[in-house]
Amino acid sequence: MNKLYLGLLAGALLLSGCQGQLTSATSTAGAAGATPTLGSPAASTSAVATTIPTPPSDKSTVAGVLKSGLSTATPANGMVLYLAAILPESRGTPFLASFDRVNSPEAFTDAAGRFVFSNIAPGSYGLVLDRVVQSFLLGDPKHAKPDFIIDAKAGQIVDLGDLDYDSLPGQSP
């Protein structure tokens, strides 16, 4: 990342009350009214797969499975995640994301690493891992890009699938 990019990011995150690191992602939206299951039975620690709730027509649901580990994708249990609103781009500069621990959508990972954000306002979001002292804007582990933008659309489910990171920020690889 270049210095301008980091400077812009640091300024935006400080304004929102956190420190961060920007990386990347893509999303896939489910069809309205669909109720896919999250994670595969082989990846789940429970015998019953978790169902992703269908959102109301004016809201969205965002779900996925957070994992980390170089050789094995271990579920990230007990992690605090937020959706950070993507601020509008201006003149080709890198995008900025803003969140606060009071108003931003929040989710927790379960023992299988699953998380679900329900009743989300339509918009573009980044995924933030909160480590209390520091917060990190996560990237797209599937495509190794620094920009992970989740597009939540009204009445749709965004299933991010398995997000397998070599290591999560704030932990050893």
N, C-alpha and C positions, 0 to 999 in steps of 0.2 A: 504494500500500500504506500502511496506517496504521502509526503508530509502535509500537503494541502488537504488531502482526503482525511487523514488522521486528525488534522486540526479542526476541520469542519465537524467531523464526527464527535470529537471530544467536546467541542463547544455545545453541540446539540444535546449530548447526553448529560453534560453538567447542568444545563438548563432544566433538564427533566429530573435531576436529582440522582444521577447514577453515573458510573464510569463504564465504558464499554469498548467492545472490539467488534468490528463489522466484518462479516464473511458472507456466505451465499445460500440460494435455494430455488426450487421450483415447486409448483403445486399442481394437484389435479383435483378438479371439482367433481363431486358425485352428482348424479341426476337428482332433481328435486323429488322428494318423496321416497327416495331409496334409503334403505337401512343396511349398509354394509357392516361387516364385522371388522373389528380392529385387531390386527395381528393374526398370525396363524396358530393353530393349536400346538404345533411343535415349538413355537417361539414363546408361548404363554406358559406361565408357571401355574395357572389354574386350569381345571378341566373344562370350564365353560368360557367361551370367547365373549369378550365384552362387546355389546352392541352400541353403535354410535347413534345417538338420538337424532331423529329427523327434526330440523329446525322449523320454526314458524316461517311463513312466507316472506316476512320482512327481515329475517335474521339468517345467520349462517352458523354452521358447526365446523370446527377445525379439530382434527384428531391425528394422532400418530403414535409411534413407539420410539422412545429414545434409548439408544444403546451406545456403549463405548467399549473399547478394547482392541489392541492391535491384532491379536491372533484370534480372539473370540469376541463376538458381539454380546457383551453382558448387559442385561437390562439395567437402566439407570433408575434405581429405586429411590423414592423420596425427594426428587428434584422439584424445585419451584420454577415454573415457567410463566412468562408473560407474553402477550402479544403487544408489540410496539407499533404504533401507527407510523406509517411511512409518510414523511412530509413531502409536499409537492416538489418536484425537481425544478431547478431554475438554471437556465443557460448551460445545460449540459454538465453540470457539476454532479458528483456522485450523490445518491440519495442519502437522506438522513432519517433515522427512526427515533421516535420519542415515546417514552413510557414513564409512568410513575406507579409506585407500589400501591397507591390508593385507588386510582381510577382505571388503570389498564386491566384488560381481561387476564385472569390468573388461573393456572391449572397446576396440579401436582401429579407426578408420575407414581404409578402403583408398583408393586413388586415385579411386574412384567415389563415395566418401563412405559406403560400406556398412559396417554394423557388425552383429555377432551376439553375443549373450550366450547361452551354452549351459549346460544343466544348472542352471537357476535354481530355487531353492526357491520353491514357491507363495507368493504374498503380493502386497502393494501396494508399488510402487516409484516413485521419481522419477528422472528422467534427469539426471545431473550431468556437466557439461563441466569437465574439470580442466585448468587452465592453470599448473600447478606452484605458482605464488605464490598463486593464488586459484582457488577452485572455484565454479561457478555451477549452481544448480538450474534447468534449462531449463523453459520453458513450452510450451504447445501452440500452434505457429505456425498451425495450421489454423483454430482457433476463437478466437484472441486472448484466451484466458482465463488467469488466473494459476495455475490448479491443473491440473497435468499428472500424472495418476495412471495408472500402468501396472499393470493387474491381471493378474498371471501366475497361471495355473491349471495344476494338474497335468496332464501329458499334452498340453498345448496349445502352439501357436505363437502368439505375439503379434507380428503384423507391423504395425509403426507406419507403414510406407510411407515416402513422402518427407516429411522434416521440413525445410521451406523457411523459413529465418529471413532477415529483412532484413539482419541482421548478427548475428554471434555475440558473446557477451560477451568483452571483451578485445581486440576488433579494430574497426577503423574501419568505419562503414557504407559 
